[in-house]
């Protein structure tokens, strides 16, 4: 009978009744809602489903798949992962560094913690490996031809990063977030999930869960968020502007472009080099035509495997102790502000450029400067055809769209350089 009682008391069902484990129960509900959005509503399912499942398993009391103490204070505590004991000196050091009492309460002095499955997977996030590998796959699936054919679209991609910096300023002035936390939240405005995760890992790892959920949730809502802003900032006549077909880009140009961009950006913003280098390496695999096997592997097997590991491990950081807070609510609010300013920045710059250009550009393509590829470009196409059924803006919008991928990585590098 005593053995049976011990088993019952150690089960996860009984653990729900202890301490603040009620938060875990609420997180399970949130995880199921995200699974519903990913599976039924198809909101960014490739990453939202593994993120939600990671959130589910990490909030099961007693499962012990993820231990926040291993990564507390923004550092990997290799000695603990290797089987070392938690010391009182370490707990004091972490407390002085501002680590929350909730995280410190997960370990006691003299305790030796066995790493769980997610602890091992999360090392790839913490070391910045997974986001970079996903960028390699993105590069191999991206055609930079529209950007090369119309270099002016690079400015629109840069302008759309306004959301990153405006959100940074707003978060910093709020007093709720530190400059580093504000920078990581601002990167949500780039509409680039891997970049947001990479930036959060480097700047505010304790906010990784809320930032990842906000980034991918709002990316899925681009067709809902952007159109009202686009229509508000443009006139009917501007939305009807038709643009000439883009010139044909040579294979030589497409091969030189990734080499040139990787070199220039790495020299300009060294902290953005890992993301940009992987993005351009993947694109070089695609364009050079001599490594088809590598290109196909990066586009399929590699990016699919890494997406699973990234999603599950990022979702596992969203524990009840850290996710259910005022900061999470603020991050969700500032995330949509970031998307709004990013959309507005590209549209407004396009209108300003038209004051000086003989061949006018349709301001709708400016909204595609956020790097939700190719969703944002499709939104520009749809809105353009609503105004003029004969208007075909998709390829023109792809220029700012892929420029936004580069721009968001550079903006993240700037934030990391300043506050990392």
C-alpha positions in Angstrom: 0.0 0.0 0.0 2.8 2.4 0.8 4.4 1.7 -2.6 1.1 2.5 -4.3 0.7 5.8 -2.3 4.3 6.8 -3.2 3.5 6.1 -6.9 0.3 8.1 -6.8 1.9 11.0 -5.0 4.8 11.2 -7.5 2.6 11.2 -10.5 2.1 14.3 -12.6 -1.6 14.4 -11.7 -0.8 14.9 -8.0 2.0 17.3 -8.8 -0.6 19.7 -10.4 -1.9 20.3 -6.9 1.5 21.4 -5.5 3.0 24.9 -5.4 2.4 27.0 -8.5 1.9 24.0 -10.8 -1.5 25.3 -11.6 0.3 27.5 -14.0 1.4 24.4 -15.9 -2.2 23.4 -16.3 -3.0 26.8 -17.8 0.0 26.4 -20.1 -1.3 23.1 -21.3 -4.5 24.8 -22.4 -2.5 27.5 -24.2 -0.4 24.8 -25.9 -3.6 23.1 -27.1 -5.0 26.4 -28.5 -1.7 26.9 -30.4 -2.0 23.3 -31.7 -5.5 24.1 -32.9 -4.3 27.2 -34.7 -1.5 25.4 -36.3 -3.4 22.2 -37.4 -6.9 23.4 -38.0 -6.3 27.1 -39.0 -2.9 26.4 -40.6 -1.2 29.4 -38.9 2.5 28.8 -39.7 2.0 25.0 -39.0 5.6 24.0 -39.8 6.9 25.8 -36.7 3.8 26.5 -34.6 2.9 22.8 -34.2 6.4 21.7 -32.9 6.5 24.9 -30.7 3.1 24.2 -29.2 4.0 20.5 -28.6 7.3 21.6 -26.9 5.2 23.9 -24.7 3.0 20.9 -23.9 5.7 18.5 -22.8 7.7 21.0 -20.8 4.7 21.9 -18.7 3.9 18.3 -17.7 4.9 18.1 -14.0 7.5 15.5 -13.3 8.5 14.9 -16.9 11.8 16.8 -16.3 12.6 17.2 -20.0 13.8 20.8 -19.6 15.6 22.5 -16.7 15.7 26.2 -16.8 18.6 26.3 -14.2 21.0 24.8 -16.9 20.6 28.1 -18.9 19.9 30.6 -16.2 21.5 34.0 -16.4 21.9 33.7 -20.1 24.8 31.2 -20.0 25.1 27.5 -20.5 26.2 25.9 -17.2 28.1 23.0 -18.7 29.2 21.8 -15.2 25.6 21.2 -14.2 24.8 19.5 -17.5 27.8 17.3 -17.0 26.5 16.0 -13.7 27.9 18.6 -11.3 26.1 19.7 -8.2 24.3 23.0 -7.8 26.3 25.1 -5.4 25.0 27.8 -3.1 27.6 30.1 -4.6 26.0 29.6 -8.1 22.5 30.2 -6.7 23.8 33.4 -5.1 25.5 34.5 -8.3 22.4 33.9 -10.4 20.2 35.8 -7.9 22.6 38.8 -8.1 22.4 38.6 -11.9 18.6 39.1 -11.7 17.5 35.5 -12.3 13.9 35.2 -11.1 13.1 33.4 -7.9 10.8 31.0 -9.8 13.8 29.7 -11.8 16.1 29.6 -8.7 13.4 27.6 -6.9 13.8 24.7 -9.4 17.1 23.7 -7.9 18.6 23.4 -4.4 22.2 23.5 -3.2 23.9 20.1 -3.4 21.4 18.8 -6.0 22.7 17.0 -9.1 20.3 17.3 -12.1 20.1 14.7 -14.9 19.7 16.5 -18.3 16.4 15.8 -20.1 15.8 15.4 -23.8 14.9 19.0 -24.4 17.9 20.2 -22.5 20.2 18.6 -25.1 18.1 19.8 -28.1 18.0 23.3 -26.7 21.8 23.5 -26.9 21.4 24.0 -30.7 19.2 27.0 -30.0 21.4 28.5 -27.3 24.6 28.1 -29.4 22.8 29.7 -32.4 23.1 26.7 -34.6 19.4 26.0 -35.5 18.5 29.5 -36.7 21.5 29.6 -38.9 20.8 26.2 -40.5 17.3 27.3 -41.2 18.6 30.4 -42.9 20.7 28.2 -45.1 17.6 26.4 -46.2 15.7 29.7 -46.7 18.6 30.9 -48.9 18.4 27.8 -51.0 14.7 28.4 -51.6 15.0 32.1 -52.3 15.3 33.8 -55.7 17.2 37.1 -55.3 16.5 37.9 -59.0 13.8 40.5 -58.4 16.1 42.3 -55.9 19.0 42.3 -58.3 16.8 43.4 -61.2 15.5 46.4 -59.2 18.1 47.5 -56.6 15.8 50.3 -55.4 13.7 47.6 -53.7 16.6 47.2 -51.2 15.6 50.6 -49.8 12.0 49.4 -49.3 13.3 46.3 -47.4 15.4 48.6 -45.2 12.5 50.9 -44.5 10.3 48.1 -43.4 12.8 47.5 -40.5 11.4 50.7 -39.0 9.1 48.4 -36.9 12.2 46.9 -35.2 13.6 50.2 -34.1 10.3 51.9 -33.2 9.4 48.9 -31.0 12.8 48.9 -29.4 12.3 52.6 -28.5 8.8 51.9 -27.2 9.8 48.9 -25.1 12.8 50.7 -23.7 10.8 53.8 -22.7 8.1 51.6 -21.0 10.4 50.8 -18.1 9.2 47.2 -18.2 12.1 45.9 -20.3 15.9 46.4 -20.3 17.6 47.7 -23.5 18.7 44.1 -24.4 15.1 42.8 -23.9 13.7 45.7 -25.9 16.1 44.9 -28.8 15.0 41.2 -28.8 11.3 42.1 -28.8 11.8 44.7 -31.6 13.2 42.0 -33.9 9.7 40.5 -34.0 8.9 43.4 -36.3 11.2 41.9 -39.0 8.6 39.2 -39.5 11.4 36.6 -39.6 11.0 33.8 -37.1 14.6 32.4 -37.1 16.0 35.9 -36.8 13.7 36.7 -33.8 14.8 33.4 -32.1 18.5 34.1 -32.8 18.2 37.6 -31.4 16.3 36.5 -28.3 18.9 33.8 -27.7 21.7 36.3 -27.8 19.9 39.2 -26.0 17.1 37.8 -23.7 17.0 34.0 -23.6 14.5 34.1 -20.7 12.0 35.7 -23.1 12.6 33.2 -26.0 9.2 31.4 -25.6 6.9 34.5 -25.7 9.0 36.1 -28.5 8.9 33.0 -30.6 5.1 32.5 -30.1 4.5 36.2 -30.9 6.7 36.2 -34.0 5.2 33.1 -35.6 1.6 34.0 -34.6 1.8 37.4 -36.2 3.7 36.1 -39.3 0.7 33.8 -39.8 -1.6 36.9 -39.5 0.2 39.0 -42.1 -2.7 38.8 -44.5 -5.0 40.2 -41.7 -2.6 42.8 -40.2 -1.2 44.4 -43.4 -4.1 45.2 -45.7 -5.9 47.8 -43.5 -2.6 49.6 -43.0 -1.8 49.5 -46.7 -5.2 50.9 -47.7 -5.0 53.6 -45.0 -1.7 54.9 -46.2 -2.4 54.8 -50.0 -4.9 56.4 -52.4 -6.9 54.4 -54.9 -4.8 56.0 -57.7 -1.6 54.9 -56.1 -2.9 51.3 -55.7 -3.7 51.2 -59.4 -0.1 52.1 -60.5 1.2 49.5 -62.9 4.9 48.7 -63.1 6.9 47.5 -66.0 8.1 43.9 -66.1 11.5 43.3 -64.5 14.6 42.7 -66.6 16.0 39.2 -67.0 18.9 38.6 -64.4 21.8 36.6 -65.7 23.2 33.5 -63.9 26.5 35.3 -63.4 24.8 38.1 -61.4 22.9 35.5 -59.3 26.2 33.7 -58.4 28.1 36.9 -57.6 25.3 38.4 -55.5 25.4 36.0 -52.5 29.3 36.2 -52.4 29.2 39.9 -52.5 26.5 40.3 -49.9 28.0 37.8 -47.5 31.3 39.6 -47.6 30.0 43.1 -47.3 27.5 42.5 -44.5 30.0 40.4 -42.5 32.4 43.3 -42.7 29.8 45.9 -41.9 27.9 44.1 -39.1 30.1 41.2 -37.9 27.5 40.0 -35.4 25.1 39.4 -38.3 27.7 37.3 -40.1 26.4 33.8 -39.0 22.9 34.4 -40.3 23.8 36.2 -43.5 26.6 33.7 -44.3 24.3 30.8 -44.0 21.5 32.5 -46.0 23.9 33.4 -48.8 25.6 29.9 -48.8 22.2 28.3 -49.2 21.5 30.7 -52.1 24.9 30.0 -53.7 24.1 26.2 -53.6 20.9 27.0 -55.5 22.3 29.3 -58.1 25.8 27.9 -58.9 24.2 24.8 -60.5 27.1 22.4 -59.6 25.9 21.2 -56.2 22.4 20.1 -56.8 22.6 17.3 -54.2 23.6 19.9 -51.5 20.9 22.3 -52.6 18.2 19.7 -52.4 19.4 18.4 -49.0 19.4 21.9 -47.6 16.0 22.7 -49.0 14.4 19.5 -47.7 16.0 17.1 -45.3 18.2 19.5 -43.4 15.7 22.3 -42.9 12.9 19.9 -42.0 15.0 18.1 -39.3 16.3 21.4 -37.8 12.7 22.9 -37.8 11.6 20.0 -35.6 14.4 20.4 -33.1 14.1 24.2 -33.1 10.4 24.3 -32.6 10.2 21.7 -29.8 13.2 23.2 -27.9 12.0 26.8 -28.3 8.4 25.8 -27.2 9.9 24.0 -24.2 11.3 27.3 -22.8 7.7 28.6 -22.4 7.2 27.2 -18.9 4.4 28.5 -16.7 6.9 30.2 -14.4 8.2 32.5 -17.2 5.4 32.6 -19.8 2.5 33.7 -17.5 3.6 37.2 -16.7 3.0 40.9 -17.5 6.1 40.8 -19.8 4.4 38.2 -22.0 1.3 40.3 -22.5 3.5 43.3 -23.2 5.5 41.3 -25.8 2.3 40.2 -27.6 1.1 43.8 -27.7 4.5 45.2 -28.9 4.8 42.5 -31.5 1.7 43.7 -33.4 3.0 47.3 -33.0 6.2 46.2 -34.6 4.5 44.6 -37.6 2.3 47.7 -38.1 5.3 50.0 -38.1 7.2 47.7 -40.4 4.4 47.6 -42.9 3.9 51.4 -42.7 7.6 52.1 -43.1 7.9 50.4 -46.5 4.7 51.9 -47.8 5.6 55.5 -46.7 9.1 55.2 -48.2 7.7 54.0 -51.5 5.4 57.1 -51.6 8.4 59.4 -50.8 10.5 57.7 -53.6 7.7 58.4 -56.1 8.3 62.1 -55.5 11.6 61.8 -57.2 11.1 58.9 -59.7 10.0 59.2 -63.3 8.8 55.7 -63.4 6.5 55.5 -60.4 6.4 52.4 -58.2 3.3 51.0 -56.6 3.5 51.8 -52.9 1.8 48.5 -52.1 5.1 46.7 -52.7 6.7 48.6 -49.9 4.6 46.6 -47.3 6.4 43.4 -48.6 9.6 44.7 -47.0 8.8 42.7 -43.9 10.5 39.4 -44.5 7.6 37.0 -44.3 8.5 35.3 -47.6 6.5 35.0 -49.8 3.3 35.8 -47.8 3.9 39.5 -47.6 4.5 39.7 -51.4 1.3 37.8 -52.0 -0.6 40.3 -49.9 0.8 43.1 -52.1 -0.4 41.2 -55.2 -3.9 40.7 -53.8 -4.3 44.3 -52.7 -3.0 45.5 -56.1 -5.4 43.4 -58.0 -8.4 44.5 -55.9 -7.6 48.1 -57.1 -6.7 47.1 -60.7 -7.5 43.5 -61.9 -4.8 43.8 -64.5 -2.1 44.7 -62.0 0.6 42.0 -61.4 2.8 43.1 -58.5 4.1 39.7 -57.2 7.5 39.7 -58.7 8.0 43.4 -58.0 7.0 42.8 -54.4 9.5 39.9 -54.1 12.3 42.4 -54.3 11.5 44.2 -51.1 10.4 40.9 -49.6 13.8 39.2 -49.9 15.6 42.5 -49.1 13.6 42.3 -45.8 15.3 39.0 -45.0 18.7 40.6 -45.3 17.5 43.8 -43.6 16.1 42.0 -40.5 19.3 40.0 -40.1 21.4 43.2 -40.2 19.0 44.9 -37.8 19.3 41.9 -35.4 23.1 42.1 -35.8 23.0 45.8 -34.9 21.0 45.1 -31.7 23.3 42.3 -30.7 26.4 44.5 -31.3 24.8 47.3 -29.1 23.4 45.2 -26.3 24.6 41.7 -26.5 
